[in-house]
């Protein structure tokens, strides 16, 4: 009797343990019902789902206990889990891209408007202020604004040389206009150009404009280009496929609970983090250079203020031009005398028209300025958003676990640890590829970094160096280091007649590509828009490679 009771007790214990481990027949049926529901909502055929649990010896990813998943179901769910994580990564990237794109549009619209308003003020005020001196040379001024617009958009132009060419051409044309009766052959004008620099025919305006414009324009374009590069890096990295090892780990994290009959168990927090730290190890290596880029962008906004800042200089180009023409009018007699002294007395053209009558500088009608605080608001919002985005790459595992993978709120006996319900004991790995050598969930080869991501790390370094150079006022040559074989970082091309223009004075038809272009318009469109106001920027940056432009020093540089 005692032996029979003892045997019954042992039998009850064995049955209870079996029920705990695998569930009784009723629980098996219910568990498979849960799997049937999940499997059906994913769009798969319900005929694949068994009615009750079966032996799990066929499983390749999930633990091989009793299961409601066939081999085909496990494979389908593994593919689905990979696709869902890749979609989540794309969604996270798109959200940041949208933020950066909104910033880019705001700043680009503002800087373009400043330049357009300056050109409009010139077109409205100069005819009355300077008469034929402006009217007959209006194209030269339009060409200057077109060059400034191209420079801002990233054309491979040297701004100092561009300005020097403008002043040299303008001096020749205005000197001819002020002295219409003498014959002025090319060799005489060459002599004029050689002697012009010490004579300062336009006063201090050329030198002041050169110093201020170089710093202002390079700061503005470097900042907007930085926004474009950051967005481009996010887009490319979000498209990097997950490794097979990652796909297996994500399947085990997300769907093996359903296969094993514990669909209510959510992943333990540390377990989820280890899986995604292993999956996104290469992405985390972007962190250091990403932070450097965003820090440099925040820093360069300091160059938008003050008398030499982008706000006042870009919007005030016409004021320097007006000062220059007025100085030439005031000093024309002295200039003529010194030119004759050095170059000789030119022959008189008896059929030449009367020289342009001297006119005093008229009052300039200033353009309607943007609403007060426009740039301050843009900068303030950008600083907050850029600082919030600094930890984007290393925060991705935690963000995805919390928002996309239904991670458990706490690590306790009720969460899924990859094998069963229970606590997750392994420690959480550090960030980056090198720290995954002992990752218990994802097999990561730390000797084989992803090349696409390495190329984007290099792109971040290059762009940060450009921003730092721009902060110091250097006219940086923006060379594209994109990984795209076509030389276009955004995947879009740009027609030659829209992407750049050579500064050379006698070969204006020859074009130069944009080496790191901003969204904007062609020169022809830019001139058209300058009369009507605001430009309509493109939505993507063009990253076009180009050789540095070599400019001949045929004309003197105005200091």
VENTAFEN-V33895 format. One record per backbone hydrogen bond with DSSP energy under -1.0 kcal/mol. CO is the residue of the C=O (numbers start at 1). NH is the residue of the N-H. E is the energy in kcal/mol with one decimal. If there is no record, write none. Layout:
BEGIN
CO;NH;E + CO;NH;E
END
This chain:
BEGIN
1;5;-2.5 + 2;6;-2.2 + 3;7;-2.3 + 4;8;-2.2 + 5;9;-2.3 + 6;10;-2.1 + 7;11;-2.2 + 8;12;-2.6 + 9;13;-2.3 + 10;14;-2.3 + 11;15;-2.6 + 12;16;-2.7 + 13;17;-2.6 + 14;18;-2.4 + 15;19;-2.6 + 16;20;-2.3 + 17;21;-2.3 + 18;22;-3.1 + 19;23;-1.6 + 24;28;-2.5 + 25;29;-2.0 + 26;30;-2.2 + 27;31;-2.8 + 28;32;-2.5 + 29;33;-1.6 + 30;34;-1.8 + 31;35;-2.1 + 32;36;-2.7 + 33;37;-2.1 + 34;38;-2.5 + 35;39;-3.3 + 36;40;-2.3 + 37;41;-2.1 + 39;44;-1.7 + 40;43;-1.8 + 45;48;-1.3 + 46;49;-1.3 + 54;67;-2.9 + 56;59;-1.6 + 63;65;-1.5 + 67;54;-3.1 + 70;74;-2.5 + 71;75;-2.2 + 72;76;-2.5 + 73;77;-2.9 + 74;78;-2.1 + 75;79;-2.3 + 76;80;-2.2 + 77;81;-2.6 + 78;82;-2.0 + 79;83;-2.3 + 80;84;-2.5 + 81;85;-2.0 + 82;86;-2.5 + 83;87;-2.2 + 84;88;-2.2 + 85;89;-2.4 + 86;90;-2.3 + 87;91;-2.6 + 88;92;-2.3 + 89;93;-2.4 + 90;94;-2.8 + 91;95;-2.0 + 92;96;-1.6 + 93;97;-2.8 + 94;98;-2.8 + 95;99;-1.6 + 96;100;-2.5 + 97;101;-2.9 + 98;102;-2.1 + 99;103;-1.9 + 100;104;-2.6 + 101;105;-2.5 + 102;106;-2.1 + 103;107;-2.6 + 104;108;-2.8 + 105;109;-2.6 + 106;110;-1.8 + 107;111;-2.8 + 108;112;-2.6 + 109;113;-2.2 + 110;114;-2.2 + 111;115;-1.9 + 112;116;-2.6 + 113;117;-3.0 + 114;118;-1.9 + 115;119;-2.2 + 116;120;-2.5 + 117;121;-2.4 + 118;122;-2.0 + 119;123;-2.4 + 120;124;-1.9 + 121;125;-2.3 + 122;126;-2.6 + 125;129;-1.8 + 126;130;-3.2 + 127;131;-1.4 + 130;133;-1.6 + 131;134;-1.3 + 131;135;-2.3 + 132;136;-2.1 + 134;137;-1.5 + 135;138;-1.1 + 137;141;-1.3 + 138;142;-2.4 + 139;143;-2.9 + 140;144;-1.7 + 141;145;-2.2 + 142;146;-2.2 + 143;147;-2.4 + 144;148;-2.6 + 145;149;-2.4 + 146;150;-2.3 + 147;151;-2.7 + 148;152;-2.4 + 149;153;-1.9 + 150;155;-2.8 + 151;154;-1.3 + 153;518;-5.4 + 154;515;-1.1 + 154;516;-1.2 + 155;157;-2.7 + 158;162;-2.5 + 159;163;-2.5 + 160;164;-2.4 + 161;165;-2.5 + 162;166;-1.9 + 163;167;-2.5 + 164;168;-2.2 + 165;169;-2.5 + 166;170;-2.7 + 167;171;-2.5 + 168;172;-1.9 + 169;173;-2.2 + 170;174;-2.9 + 171;175;-2.7 + 172;176;-2.1 + 173;177;-1.9 + 174;178;-2.6 + 175;179;-1.4 + 177;356;-2.2 + 181;349;-4.0 + 185;189;-2.0 + 186;190;-2.4 + 187;191;-1.7 + 188;192;-2.3 + 189;193;-2.5 + 190;194;-2.1 + 191;195;-1.7 + 196;200;-1.6 + 200;203;-1.8 + 202;205;-1.0 + 204;208;-2.6 + 205;209;-2.9 + 206;210;-2.4 + 207;211;-2.4 + 208;212;-2.5 + 209;213;-3.0 + 210;214;-1.9 + 211;215;-1.2 + 212;216;-2.7 + 213;217;-2.8 + 214;218;-1.6 + 215;219;-1.6 + 216;220;-2.2 + 217;221;-2.7 + 218;222;-1.9 + 219;223;-2.0 + 220;224;-2.1 + 221;225;-2.6 + 222;226;-2.1 + 223;227;-1.8 + 224;228;-1.8 + 225;229;-2.7 + 226;230;-2.5 + 227;231;-2.1 + 228;232;-2.3 + 229;233;-2.6 + 230;234;-2.1 + 231;235;-2.2 + 232;236;-2.3 + 233;237;-2.5 + 234;238;-2.1 + 237;240;-1.6 + 243;247;-2.3 + 244;248;-2.1 + 245;249;-1.9 + 246;250;-2.5 + 247;251;-2.1 + 248;252;-2.2 + 249;253;-1.9 + 250;254;-2.5 + 251;255;-2.3 + 251;256;-1.3 + 255;259;-1.7 + 256;260;-1.9 + 257;262;-3.1 + 258;261;-1.1 + 259;68;-2.5 + 262;265;-1.6 + 266;416;-3.5 + 267;408;-3.0 + 268;272;-2.6 + 269;273;-2.3 + 270;274;-2.2 + 271;275;-2.0 + 272;276;-2.3 + 273;277;-2.8 + 274;278;-1.8 + 275;279;-2.2 + 276;280;-2.6 + 280;284;-1.8 + 283;286;-1.8 + 284;287;-1.7 + 286;290;-2.6 + 287;291;-2.5 + 288;292;-1.9 + 289;293;-2.2 + 290;294;-2.3 + 291;295;-2.6 + 292;296;-2.2 + 293;297;-2.1 + 294;298;-2.2 + 295;299;-2.2 + 296;300;-2.0 + 299;302;-1.7 + 300;303;-1.9 + 301;304;-1.6 + 303;310;-1.2 + 304;311;-1.5 + 306;309;-1.7 + 309;313;-2.4 + 310;314;-1.8 + 313;316;-1.1 + 316;320;-1.1 + 317;321;-1.8 + 318;322;-2.4 + 319;323;-2.0 + 320;324;-2.0 + 321;325;-2.2 + 322;326;-2.2 + 323;327;-2.1 + 324;328;-2.1 + 325;329;-2.4 + 326;330;-2.5 + 327;331;-2.1 + 331;335;-2.9 + 332;336;-2.6 + 333;337;-2.3 + 334;338;-2.0 + 335;339;-2.3 + 336;340;-2.6 + 337;341;-2.0 + 338;342;-1.7 + 339;343;-3.3 + 340;344;-1.8 + 347;183;-4.7 + 349;352;-1.9 + 371;374;-1.8 + 373;377;-2.6 + 374;378;-2.2 + 375;379;-2.9 + 376;380;-2.4 + 377;381;-2.5 + 378;382;-2.4 + 379;383;-2.6 + 380;384;-1.6 + 381;385;-2.4 + 382;386;-3.0 + 383;387;-2.1 + 384;388;-2.1 + 385;389;-1.4 + 389;392;-1.7 + 391;395;-1.8 + 395;399;-2.6 + 396;400;-3.0 + 397;401;-2.3 + 398;402;-2.1 + 399;403;-2.8 + 400;404;-2.4 + 400;405;-1.6 + 401;407;-1.9 + 410;412;-1.0 + 412;415;-1.2 + 415;422;-2.8 + 416;268;-2.7 + 420;417;-2.2 + 433;436;-1.8 + 436;439;-1.8 + 444;446;-1.0 + 445;448;-1.6 + 450;454;-2.0 + 451;455;-2.3 + 452;456;-1.6 + 453;457;-2.1 + 454;458;-1.9 + 455;459;-2.0 + 456;460;-2.2 + 457;461;-2.0 + 458;462;-2.5 + 459;463;-2.4 + 460;464;-2.3 + 461;465;-2.2 + 462;466;-1.9 + 463;467;-2.3 + 464;468;-2.4 + 465;469;-2.2 + 466;470;-2.7 + 467;471;-2.1 + 468;472;-1.1 + 469;474;-2.4 + 470;473;-1.7 + 474;476;-1.7 + 477;479;-1.1 + 484;487;-1.5 + 495;498;-1.9 + 495;499;-1.8 + 507;510;-1.7 + 510;502;-2.2 + 513;156;-1.2 + 522;526;-3.1 + 523;527;-2.4 + 524;528;-1.8 + 525;529;-2.8 + 526;530;-1.9 + 529;533;-2.2 + 542;517;-1.3 + 543;489;-1.0
END
